[in-house]
Amino acid sequence: MANKRTVESLVKAGAFDSLGDTRRSLVEIHEGAVEAAVSEKRAEANGQVGFDFDSLWDEPEQVQQVPPRPEWSKRDKLAFERDMLGLYVSDHPLAGLELQLAKHASTTITHITSSDDSIDGETVTVAGLITSVQHRVARNSGNPYGIITVEDFSGEISAMFLGKTYQEFGPSLVGDSIIVLKGRVSVRDDGMNLHANSMFQPDLGVAASNGPLVLSMPEFRATTDVVTELGAVLGRHSGATEVRLRLLKGDNARTFEIPLPVDITADLYGELKSLLGPSCLL
Protein backbone atom coordinates (compact mmCIF):
# COMPACT_ATOMS: atom_id res chain seq x y z
CA MET A 1 0.00 0.00 0.00
CA ALA A 2 1.22 3.49 -0.86
CA ASN A 3 2.33 5.62 2.07
CA LYS A 4 1.11 9.14 2.82
CA ARG A 5 3.95 10.89 1.01
CA THR A 6 3.42 8.82 -2.13
CA VAL A 7 -0.31 9.50 -2.14
CA GLU A 8 0.30 13.23 -1.63
CA SER A 9 2.76 13.28 -4.54
CA LEU A 10 0.27 11.47 -6.78
CA VAL A 11 -2.45 13.97 -5.86
CA LYS A 12 -0.21 16.95 -6.60
CA ALA A 13 0.80 15.40 -9.92
CA GLY A 14 -2.87 15.06 -10.95
CA ALA A 15 -3.19 11.26 -10.74
CA PHE A 16 -6.63 11.52 -9.09
CA ASP A 17 -8.11 14.35 -11.17
CA SER A 18 -10.65 11.93 -12.68
CA LEU A 19 -12.36 11.67 -9.28
CA GLY A 20 -13.72 15.17 -9.81
CA ASP A 21 -12.38 16.71 -6.60
CA THR A 22 -9.78 19.46 -6.48
CA ARG A 23 -6.19 18.52 -5.75
CA ARG A 24 -6.23 20.88 -2.81
CA SER A 25 -9.20 19.01 -1.29
CA LEU A 26 -7.59 15.60 -1.75
CA VAL A 27 -4.31 16.74 -0.18
CA GLU A 28 -6.30 18.00 2.82
CA ILE A 29 -7.87 14.59 3.54
CA HIS A 30 -5.25 12.19 2.17
CA GLU A 31 -3.59 11.49 5.52
CA GLY A 32 -6.85 10.43 7.14
CA ALA A 33 -7.77 8.30 4.14
CA VAL A 34 -4.44 6.49 4.18
CA GLU A 35 -4.64 5.91 7.94
CA ALA A 36 -8.15 4.46 7.60
CA ALA A 37 -7.03 2.12 4.83
CA VAL A 38 -4.00 1.00 6.82
CA SER A 39 -6.17 0.28 9.89
CA GLU A 40 -8.56 -1.79 7.78
CA LYS A 41 -5.75 -3.84 6.23
CA ARG A 42 -4.19 -4.36 9.64
CA ALA A 43 -7.50 -5.61 11.04
CA GLU A 44 -7.88 -8.05 8.14
CA ALA A 45 -4.36 -9.34 8.67
CA ASN A 46 -5.12 -9.95 12.36
CA GLY A 47 -8.26 -11.91 11.54
CA GLN A 48 -10.62 -9.31 13.00
CA VAL A 49 -12.98 -9.39 10.05
CA GLY A 50 -15.87 -11.83 10.24
CA PHE A 51 -19.39 -12.33 8.91
CA ASP A 52 -22.51 -11.56 10.90
CA PHE A 53 -26.06 -11.90 9.52
CA ASP A 54 -27.14 -9.03 11.74
CA SER A 55 -24.67 -6.74 9.98
CA LEU A 56 -26.69 -7.02 6.77
CA TRP A 57 -29.21 -4.59 8.23
CA ASP A 58 -26.64 -2.23 9.74
CA GLU A 59 -26.03 1.19 8.20
CA PRO A 60 -22.76 1.25 6.18
CA GLU A 61 -19.81 2.89 7.83
CA GLN A 62 -19.54 6.58 7.15
CA VAL A 63 -17.12 7.26 4.30
CA GLN A 64 -14.84 10.23 4.77
CA GLN A 65 -16.16 13.12 2.73
CA VAL A 66 -13.92 15.24 0.53
CA PRO A 67 -14.34 18.91 1.49
CA PRO A 68 -15.41 21.27 -1.32
CA ARG A 69 -12.23 23.33 -1.37
CA PRO A 70 -11.33 25.63 -4.29
CA GLU A 71 -8.38 24.56 -6.42
CA TRP A 72 -4.90 25.97 -5.89
CA SER A 73 -3.90 28.91 -8.02
CA LYS A 74 -2.55 28.08 -11.47
CA ARG A 75 0.93 29.08 -10.32
CA ASP A 76 0.91 26.73 -7.30
CA LYS A 77 -0.74 23.89 -9.20
CA LEU A 78 1.86 23.95 -11.97
CA ALA A 79 4.72 24.36 -9.49
CA PHE A 80 3.59 21.14 -7.77
CA GLU A 81 3.46 19.34 -11.12
CA ARG A 82 6.99 20.44 -11.92
CA ASP A 83 8.25 19.41 -8.47
CA MET A 84 6.59 15.99 -8.64
CA LEU A 85 7.16 15.11 -12.31
CA GLY A 86 9.83 17.45 -13.58
CA LEU A 87 7.42 18.85 -16.20
CA TYR A 88 4.09 20.63 -16.59
CA VAL A 89 1.03 18.51 -17.42
CA SER A 90 -2.22 20.48 -17.17
CA ASP A 91 -0.93 23.79 -18.54
CA HIS A 92 2.19 25.94 -18.85
CA PRO A 93 2.83 28.92 -16.55
CA LEU A 94 3.70 31.07 -19.57
CA ALA A 95 0.60 30.14 -21.57
CA GLY A 96 -1.12 33.20 -22.96
CA LEU A 97 2.06 35.30 -22.73
CA GLU A 98 3.64 34.18 -25.98
CA LEU A 99 3.39 37.54 -27.74
CA GLN A 100 4.43 39.67 -24.78
CA LEU A 101 7.55 37.55 -24.18
CA ALA A 102 8.45 37.19 -27.86
CA LYS A 103 8.44 40.97 -28.14
CA HIS A 104 11.30 41.17 -25.63
CA ALA A 105 13.37 38.09 -26.54
CA SER A 106 15.98 38.06 -29.28
CA THR A 107 16.00 34.27 -29.51
CA THR A 108 14.65 31.10 -27.89
CA ILE A 109 16.51 29.03 -25.35
CA THR A 110 16.44 25.94 -27.56
CA HIS A 111 18.06 27.92 -30.37
CA ILE A 112 20.90 28.78 -27.98
CA THR A 113 21.37 25.30 -26.52
CA SER A 114 21.17 23.57 -29.91
CA SER A 115 23.76 25.87 -31.51
CA ASP A 116 27.40 24.94 -32.00
CA ASP A 117 30.42 26.50 -30.29
CA SER A 118 30.38 29.46 -32.68
CA ILE A 119 27.72 31.11 -30.51
CA ASP A 120 30.19 31.36 -27.62
CA GLY A 121 30.53 34.99 -26.50
CA GLU A 122 27.40 36.24 -28.28
CA THR A 123 25.00 38.48 -26.36
CA VAL A 124 21.40 37.29 -26.39
CA THR A 125 18.12 38.18 -24.70
CA VAL A 126 15.74 35.49 -23.46
CA ALA A 127 12.35 35.81 -21.76
CA GLY A 128 10.89 33.17 -19.49
CA LEU A 129 10.26 31.80 -16.02
CA ILE A 130 12.80 31.41 -13.21
CA THR A 131 12.39 27.78 -12.11
CA SER A 132 15.28 27.56 -9.63
CA VAL A 133 17.51 29.96 -7.70
CA GLN A 134 20.81 29.33 -5.91
CA HIS A 135 22.68 31.96 -3.88
CA ARG A 136 26.28 30.94 -3.31
CA VAL A 137 29.63 32.25 -2.06
CA ALA A 138 32.81 31.65 -4.04
CA ARG A 139 35.21 29.46 -2.08
CA ASN A 140 38.38 31.30 -3.08
CA SER A 141 37.30 34.95 -3.22
CA GLY A 142 34.44 34.86 -0.75
CA ASN A 143 32.31 36.87 -3.18
CA PRO A 144 28.60 36.04 -3.42
CA TYR A 145 27.05 35.03 -6.73
CA GLY A 146 23.83 33.56 -8.03
CA ILE A 147 22.77 30.83 -10.42
CA ILE A 148 19.26 30.58 -11.83
CA THR A 149 17.49 28.34 -14.31
CA VAL A 150 15.32 30.12 -16.86
CA GLU A 151 12.67 28.30 -18.87
CA ASP A 152 10.75 29.48 -21.92
CA PHE A 153 8.34 27.56 -24.17
CA SER A 154 11.20 25.73 -25.88
CA GLY A 155 13.63 24.73 -23.14
CA GLU A 156 15.73 25.85 -20.18
CA ILE A 157 19.20 27.21 -19.51
CA SER A 158 21.19 28.29 -16.46
CA ALA A 159 22.41 31.85 -15.99
CA MET A 160 25.07 33.17 -13.63
CA PHE A 161 25.03 36.54 -11.87
CA LEU A 162 28.51 37.62 -10.84
CA GLY A 163 30.12 40.66 -9.25
CA LYS A 164 28.25 43.94 -9.72
CA THR A 165 25.52 42.17 -11.71
CA TYR A 166 24.73 40.00 -8.69
CA GLN A 167 24.84 42.98 -6.33
CA GLU A 168 22.30 44.80 -8.50
CA PHE A 169 19.96 41.96 -9.40
CA GLY A 170 20.52 39.39 -6.64
CA PRO A 171 17.51 40.50 -4.54
CA SER A 172 15.27 40.13 -7.61
CA LEU A 173 16.23 36.49 -8.23
CA VAL A 174 13.00 34.89 -7.06
CA GLY A 175 11.60 31.54 -8.14
CA ASP A 176 8.54 31.51 -10.43
CA SER A 177 9.21 35.10 -11.54
CA ILE A 178 8.82 35.98 -15.22
CA ILE A 179 11.88 37.86 -16.44
CA VAL A 180 13.69 39.20 -19.47
CA LEU A 181 17.38 38.36 -19.22
CA LYS A 182 20.23 39.72 -21.34
CA GLY A 183 23.49 37.85 -21.12
CA ARG A 184 26.59 36.50 -22.82
CA VAL A 185 26.63 32.89 -24.01
CA SER A 186 29.35 30.78 -22.41
CA VAL A 187 30.20 27.40 -23.95
CA ARG A 188 32.12 25.05 -21.68
CA ASP A 189 32.96 21.36 -21.61
CA ASP A 190 30.12 20.68 -19.16
CA GLY A 191 27.51 22.54 -21.21
CA MET A 192 26.26 25.98 -22.11
CA ASN A 193 25.03 28.80 -19.89
CA LEU A 194 24.58 32.55 -19.79
CA HIS A 195 26.58 35.19 -17.92
CA ALA A 196 23.92 37.75 -17.06
CA ASN A 197 24.39 41.40 -17.93
CA SER A 198 20.95 42.75 -16.99
CA MET A 199 17.45 41.62 -16.10
CA PHE A 200 13.99 43.06 -15.65
CA GLN A 201 10.43 41.92 -15.10
CA PRO A 202 8.25 42.84 -18.10
CA ASP A 203 4.86 44.46 -17.75
CA LEU A 204 2.44 41.64 -18.60
CA GLY A 205 -0.74 43.32 -17.45
CA VAL A 206 -1.90 44.17 -20.95
CA ALA A 207 -2.33 41.66 -23.73
CA ALA A 208 -1.25 42.31 -27.29
CA SER A 209 -2.23 45.81 -28.35
CA ASN A 210 -5.13 46.39 -30.73
CA GLY A 211 -3.22 49.29 -32.30
CA PRO A 212 -0.88 49.14 -35.28
CA LEU A 213 2.39 47.24 -35.27
CA VAL A 214 5.14 49.89 -35.22
CA LEU A 215 8.59 48.92 -36.46
CA SER A 216 11.68 51.05 -35.98
CA MET A 217 15.13 51.05 -37.55
CA PRO A 218 17.88 53.49 -38.60
CA GLU A 219 17.22 55.10 -41.95
CA PHE A 220 20.58 54.00 -43.38
CA ARG A 221 19.51 50.35 -42.99
CA ALA A 222 16.42 50.81 -45.17
CA THR A 223 18.10 49.49 -48.29
CA THR A 224 16.23 48.03 -51.23
CA ASP A 225 17.13 44.49 -50.15
CA VAL A 226 15.95 45.03 -46.56
CA VAL A 227 12.70 46.69 -47.58
CA THR A 228 12.02 43.91 -50.12
CA GLU A 229 12.63 41.22 -47.51
CA LEU A 230 10.47 43.12 -45.01
CA GLY A 231 7.61 43.03 -47.50
CA ALA A 232 8.10 39.28 -47.91
CA VAL A 233 8.02 38.73 -44.13
CA LEU A 234 4.85 40.77 -43.71
CA GLY A 235 3.26 38.99 -46.65
CA ARG A 236 3.88 35.59 -45.03
CA HIS A 237 1.96 36.75 -41.96
CA SER A 238 -1.00 38.44 -43.63
CA GLY A 239 -3.75 39.54 -41.24
CA ALA A 240 -5.74 42.52 -40.01
CA THR A 241 -3.23 44.54 -37.95
CA GLU A 242 -1.87 47.69 -39.58
CA VAL A 243 1.90 48.12 -39.89
CA ARG A 244 3.92 51.32 -39.63
CA LEU A 245 7.65 51.83 -40.11
CA ARG A 246 9.65 54.53 -38.28
CA LEU A 247 12.96 55.47 -39.90
CA LEU A 248 15.37 57.11 -37.49
CA LYS A 249 18.00 59.67 -38.45
CA GLY A 250 19.67 61.33 -35.50
CA ASP A 251 16.96 62.86 -33.31
CA ASN A 252 14.44 62.87 -36.16
CA ALA A 253 12.05 60.17 -37.25
CA ARG A 254 9.79 59.67 -40.23
CA THR A 255 6.83 57.28 -40.07
CA PHE A 256 5.39 55.45 -43.06
CA GLU A 257 2.31 53.25 -43.28
CA ILE A 258 3.01 49.91 -44.95
CA PRO A 259 -0.05 48.53 -46.83
CA LEU A 260 0.58 44.97 -45.70
CA PRO A 261 -1.53 44.24 -42.57
CA VAL A 262 -0.37 41.26 -40.54
CA ASP A 263 -1.43 38.63 -38.03
CA ILE A 264 0.56 39.26 -34.85
CA THR A 265 2.33 36.06 -33.76
CA ALA A 266 5.52 35.11 -31.96
CA ASP A 267 6.90 33.77 -35.25
CA LEU A 268 6.35 37.16 -36.89
CA TYR A 269 8.22 38.89 -34.07
CA GLY A 270 11.11 36.45 -34.49
CA GLU A 271 11.41 37.06 -38.22
CA LEU A 272 11.23 40.84 -37.83
CA LYS A 273 13.97 40.85 -35.19
CA SER A 274 16.20 38.67 -37.35
CA LEU A 275 15.79 41.11 -40.24
CA LEU A 276 15.64 44.51 -38.55
CA GLY A 277 17.42 43.93 -35.23
CA PRO A 278 16.34 42.98 -31.69
CA SER A 279 15.04 46.46 -30.82
CA CYS A 280 12.88 47.01 -33.90
CA LEU A 281 9.58 46.48 -32.04
CA LEU A 282 8.01 49.44 -30.25
Backbone torsions as a table, in degrees:
resi	resn	phi	psi	omega
1	MET	NA	140.4	-179.5
2	ALA	-68.8	141.2	178.3
3	ASN	-83.0	178.0	-174.6
4	LYS	-61.3	-42.5	-177.3
5	ARG	-65.1	-39.6	179.1
6	THR	-64.2	-44.4	179.7
7	VAL	-62.9	-42.5	178.5
8	GLU	-60.9	-42.3	179.1
9	SER	-63.6	-40.8	178.8
10	LEU	-64.4	-39.8	178.2
11	VAL	-62.8	-48.2	-177.6
12	LYS	-64.7	-28.1	179.0
13	ALA	-81.7	-9.6	177.8
14	GLY	95.7	12.7	-176.3
15	ALA	-64.9	-22.7	-177.0
16	PHE	-111.7	19.2	-178.7
17	ASP	-60.3	-29.5	-177.6
18	SER	-66.4	-14.7	178.7
19	LEU	-71.8	-18.1	176.9
20	GLY	92.9	-5.2	178.5
21	ASP	-95.7	157.1	179.1
22	THR	-72.9	153.4	178.7
23	ARG	-62.9	-36.6	179.3
24	ARG	-61.6	-40.9	179.3
25	SER	-65.0	-43.3	-177.6
26	LEU	-68.1	-36.6	176.5
27	VAL	-63.8	-35.5	-177.8
28	GLU	-65.4	-32.5	-175.7
29	ILE	-110.7	2.7	-172.2
30	HIS	-66.2	-35.1	-179.0
31	GLU	-63.1	-45.5	179.4
32	GLY	-64.4	-37.7	-180.0
33	ALA	-66.0	-41.0	179.2
34	VAL	-67.2	-41.6	179.3
35	GLU	-62.8	-40.3	178.7
36	ALA	-64.1	-41.2	179.8
37	ALA	-67.1	-39.1	178.7
38	VAL	-64.5	-42.2	179.3
39	SER	-62.4	-40.7	-179.5
40	GLU	-66.0	-42.9	179.0
41	LYS	-65.5	-36.8	179.4
42	ARG	-66.5	-39.5	178.2
43	ALA	-64.0	-41.1	178.2
44	GLU	-63.0	-41.7	-179.3
45	ALA	-65.3	-29.1	-179.6
46	ASN	-89.9	7.1	177.7
47	GLY	71.5	27.6	-176.8
48	GLN	-94.5	12.0	178.9
49	VAL	-110.5	121.5	-180.0
50	GLY	-132.4	-174.1	-178.6
51	PHE	-119.8	132.5	-178.6
52	ASP	-137.0	121.8	-179.5
53	PHE	-57.8	-32.6	-179.3
54	ASP	-64.3	-26.4	-176.8
55	SER	-71.4	-13.9	179.1
56	LEU	-63.7	-27.3	-178.1
57	TRP	-100.3	3.2	178.4
58	ASP	-77.9	151.8	173.8
59	GLU	-68.1	140.1	177.9
60	PRO	-63.0	152.0	179.1
61	GLU	-61.7	144.4	-178.8
62	GLN	-66.9	124.2	177.8
63	VAL	-85.0	137.6	-179.6
64	GLN	-61.8	128.4	-178.1
65	GLN	-87.5	143.3	176.5
66	VAL	-86.1	123.7	-178.0
67	PRO	-68.3	145.1	-179.5
68	PRO	-80.1	71.1	-178.2
69	ARG	-90.1	144.0	174.9
70	PRO	-66.8	154.0	-178.6
71	GLU	-69.6	158.0	173.2
72	TRP	-60.4	163.1	175.0
73	SER	-64.6	158.3	179.1
74	LYS	-55.7	-40.3	-178.6
75	ARG	-61.7	-47.9	-178.9
76	ASP	-68.3	-41.4	-178.6
77	LYS	-60.2	-45.6	-179.4
78	LEU	-71.8	-33.5	177.1
79	ALA	-63.1	-40.5	177.0
80	PHE	-63.7	-42.1	178.4
81	GLU	-59.4	-44.0	-179.5
82	ARG	-65.4	-40.7	-179.5
83	ASP	-66.1	-39.1	-176.5
84	MET	-80.0	-38.2	-170.7
85	LEU	-114.7	-16.4	-175.8
86	GLY	81.6	8.5	178.6
87	LEU	-157.4	168.1	178.2
88	TYR	-95.4	140.0	-176.3
89	VAL	-114.2	-55.1	-172.2
90	SER	-79.6	-22.1	-176.0
91	ASP	-170.3	-174.4	173.3
92	HIS	-129.4	136.1	-176.4
93	PRO	-62.1	-17.8	179.4
94	LEU	-98.8	0.9	-178.3
95	ALA	-58.2	134.0	-178.6
96	GLY	91.7	-7.8	-177.8
97	LEU	-111.3	15.0	-174.9
98	GLU	-55.5	-48.8	-175.7
99	LEU	-68.9	-43.6	-179.2
100	GLN	-60.3	-41.4	-178.1
101	LEU	-74.9	-39.6	179.6
102	ALA	-62.2	-28.9	-180.0
103	LYS	-66.3	-28.6	-178.0
104	HIS	-93.6	-31.1	-172.7
105	ALA	-81.5	144.5	175.3
106	SER	-92.0	-17.1	-179.1
107	THR	-162.2	173.6	176.0
108	THR	-98.9	160.1	-179.5
109	ILE	-66.8	-38.7	178.7
110	THR	-62.9	-36.6	177.1
111	HIS	-61.3	-37.6	179.1
112	ILE	-68.7	-52.5	-173.4
113	THR	-69.9	-21.8	-179.9
114	SER	-94.3	-0.8	179.9
115	SER	-80.8	163.7	178.1
116	ASP	-85.9	-173.5	-174.7
117	ASP	-65.5	-13.4	-177.5
118	SER	-65.8	-17.1	-179.8
119	ILE	-80.6	-8.7	-178.4
120	ASP	-56.9	128.2	178.5
121	GLY	92.1	-10.7	179.1
122	GLU	-71.9	148.7	176.0
123	THR	-98.0	127.4	-176.9
124	VAL	-130.9	164.1	174.7
125	THR	-127.3	124.4	177.9
126	VAL	-119.4	155.0	178.6
127	ALA	-131.3	128.8	-178.3
128	GLY	-177.2	-157.7	-173.6
129	LEU	-109.1	133.2	173.1
130	ILE	-77.4	116.6	-178.0
131	THR	-103.2	-14.2	174.7
132	SER	-155.6	150.1	-178.7
133	VAL	-137.3	132.5	174.3
134	GLN	-129.1	127.4	174.1
135	HIS	-107.1	121.3	-174.4
136	ARG	-129.0	171.3	175.3
137	VAL	-127.4	127.4	-179.8
138	ALA	-63.6	133.4	-175.0
139	ARG	-65.3	-40.9	-175.2
140	ASN	-80.9	-48.8	-174.8
141	SER	-89.0	-23.1	-176.0
142	GLY	78.1	8.1	-180.0
143	ASN	-83.9	138.9	178.2
144	PRO	-76.9	151.5	174.8
145	TYR	-152.9	169.5	-177.7
146	GLY	-132.5	149.0	175.1
147	ILE	-129.7	128.0	177.4
148	ILE	-125.1	160.4	169.7
149	THR	-112.1	128.3	179.9
150	VAL	-113.2	135.4	-178.6
151	GLU	-125.3	131.7	170.7
152	ASP	-114.9	-163.0	-177.5
153	PHE	-69.9	-15.8	-173.3
154	SER	-105.4	-25.6	-176.8
155	GLY	175.9	-163.6	-178.8
156	GLU	-140.0	157.1	179.5
157	ILE	-152.8	151.6	177.7
158	SER	-92.0	151.4	179.0
159	ALA	-136.0	139.1	-178.5
160	MET	-108.4	138.5	176.2
161	PHE	-114.6	114.6	-174.8
162	LEU	-121.3	155.7	172.2
163	GLY	53.1	-130.3	-177.6
164	LYS	-63.8	-30.8	178.5
165	THR	-63.2	-40.6	178.4
166	TYR	-69.3	-39.9	178.7
167	GLN	-60.0	-37.5	-177.7
168	GLU	-79.0	-42.0	-171.0
169	PHE	-108.9	-6.4	-178.7
170	GLY	-51.7	-46.9	-179.3
171	PRO	-63.9	-18.9	-178.2
172	SER	-92.4	-0.3	179.6
173	LEU	-82.2	92.7	-175.2
174	VAL	-127.0	132.4	180.0
175	GLY	-58.4	146.6	179.2
176	ASP	67.5	16.9	174.3
177	SER	-89.2	143.7	176.3
178	ILE	-94.6	124.7	-172.7
179	ILE	-134.1	162.5	166.9
180	VAL	-115.5	122.4	-172.5
181	LEU	-121.4	127.0	174.9
182	LYS	-108.3	129.2	-177.6
183	GLY	-159.8	172.1	-179.5
184	ARG	-99.9	131.8	-179.7
185	VAL	-71.9	132.2	177.6
186	SER	-122.9	118.5	179.1
187	VAL	-103.1	121.6	-179.9
188	ARG	-128.7	173.2	-179.1
189	ASP	-61.6	-32.8	-176.6
190	ASP	-92.2	9.8	176.6
191	GLY	135.2	-163.5	-175.1
192	MET	-126.1	138.3	175.8
193	ASN	-146.6	-177.3	179.4
194	LEU	-117.1	141.7	169.3
195	HIS	-101.4	109.6	-171.5
196	ALA	-66.2	138.7	172.6
197	ASN	-106.5	-38.5	-179.5
198	SER	-158.4	166.5	-177.8
199	MET	-159.6	146.2	172.1
200	PHE	-153.3	161.2	176.7
201	GLN	-98.1	118.2	-176.4
202	PRO	-72.0	154.8	175.7
203	ASP	-80.0	111.2	-177.1
204	LEU	-110.0	15.0	-176.2
205	GLY	-72.7	-21.2	-177.5
206	VAL	-118.3	132.8	178.8
207	ALA	-73.0	-175.5	-178.7
208	ALA	-54.3	135.6	-175.8
209	SER	-67.1	148.3	175.8
210	ASN	-85.3	-6.1	-178.6
211	GLY	-79.2	-175.9	-178.6
212	PRO	-69.8	156.5	173.5
213	LEU	-83.8	119.3	-177.6
214	VAL	-107.4	122.1	178.3
215	LEU	-106.9	148.2	-177.4
216	SER	-137.1	138.1	174.9
217	MET	-162.0	158.2	177.6
218	PRO	-62.1	143.7	-176.9
219	GLU	-60.6	-35.7	-177.1
220	PHE	-65.3	-18.0	179.7
221	ARG	-86.7	-7.5	-177.3
222	ALA	-81.8	62.1	177.9
223	THR	-79.3	169.3	179.5
224	THR	-59.9	-41.3	-179.1
225	ASP	-64.2	-43.7	-178.4
226	VAL	-66.4	-44.7	-179.5
227	VAL	-64.8	-38.0	177.7
228	THR	-64.0	-44.6	179.2
229	GLU	-67.1	-35.4	176.7
230	LEU	-60.9	-43.0	177.6
231	GLY	-61.1	-37.9	179.1
232	ALA	-66.3	-41.2	178.8
233	VAL	-62.6	-48.3	-179.3
234	LEU	-63.0	-37.9	179.2
235	GLY	-64.5	-32.2	179.2
236	ARG	-72.4	-16.4	-177.9
237	HIS	-121.5	43.6	-176.8
238	SER	-58.7	136.9	-179.3
239	GLY	-163.7	-144.9	-174.0
240	ALA	-115.8	-2.8	-177.6
241	THR	-88.6	127.4	179.7
242	GLU	-66.8	153.2	-178.6
243	VAL	-125.4	134.6	175.7
244	ARG	-128.5	146.2	-178.5
245	LEU	-120.5	123.8	177.1
246	ARG	-102.4	120.5	176.9
247	LEU	-101.4	123.4	-174.4
248	LEU	-100.4	134.8	175.3
249	LYS	-142.3	101.0	-174.4
250	GLY	65.0	-128.1	178.3
251	ASP	-90.0	1.2	-177.8
252	ASN	-102.9	155.2	178.6
253	ALA	-145.1	139.7	175.2
254	ARG	-118.2	135.2	-177.1
255	THR	-113.2	132.6	179.8
256	PHE	-123.6	142.5	174.4
257	GLU	-90.2	128.5	179.4
258	ILE	-100.1	122.1	-175.2
259	PRO	-78.5	48.1	178.8
260	LEU	-135.0	76.9	-179.2
261	PRO	-60.8	150.8	-172.4
262	VAL	-129.6	166.7	170.2
263	ASP	-99.7	117.4	-175.7
264	ILE	-73.6	117.4	177.8
265	THR	-139.8	165.3	176.2
266	ALA	-64.5	-35.2	178.3
267	ASP	-63.5	-40.0	177.6
268	LEU	-61.4	-46.5	178.3
269	TYR	-56.9	-42.7	-179.5
270	GLY	-62.2	-44.3	-179.9
271	GLU	-66.5	-40.2	-179.9
272	LEU	-64.6	-40.6	179.7
273	LYS	-67.8	-36.7	177.8
274	SER	-63.8	-35.5	-177.4
275	LEU	-84.0	-46.3	-171.1
276	LEU	-103.6	-10.8	-178.7
277	GLY	111.6	156.3	-174.3
278	PRO	-66.1	-18.4	-178.3
279	SER	-109.2	28.1	-177.0
280	CYS	-80.1	-16.7	-175.9
281	LEU	-92.4	130.7	179.2
282	LEU	-106.4	NA	NA
